[in-house]
Amino acid sequence: MCKLLLALAALLFATSASADPRWVTPPTRYNHSFAGKVTVYAYAAPLTWWTCGGLVYGCAFLTSPTNCVIHVWRPKYNLSLYQHERAHCNGWPYNHPLP
């Protein structure tokens, strides 16, 4: 079990965010400023995974129509990840449909 966890961790650290198939550029209609307040929390991997419910680089949740909370894995946080998660704040579904 320990070897499996080490192998998984090595794979995750060796993989760049842009190579992850779940990491796609949002469609233009969702890729814009959020009309309300956006709060970003950056964590270490285990806390991000626990908060987001899986082995992901980040997630976003609307807490009200005018408030969105983004949780990200600190080493992977950059403008591209922020835009991706902000698009979820703007209504982009979590299954990442493209136009």
Secondary structure, 3 states (H helix, E strand, C coil): CHHHHHHHHHHHHHCCHHHCCCCCCCCCCCCCCCCCEEEEEEECHHHHHHHHCCCCCEEEEEEECCEEEEEEEHHHCCHHHHHHHHHHHCCCCCCCCCC
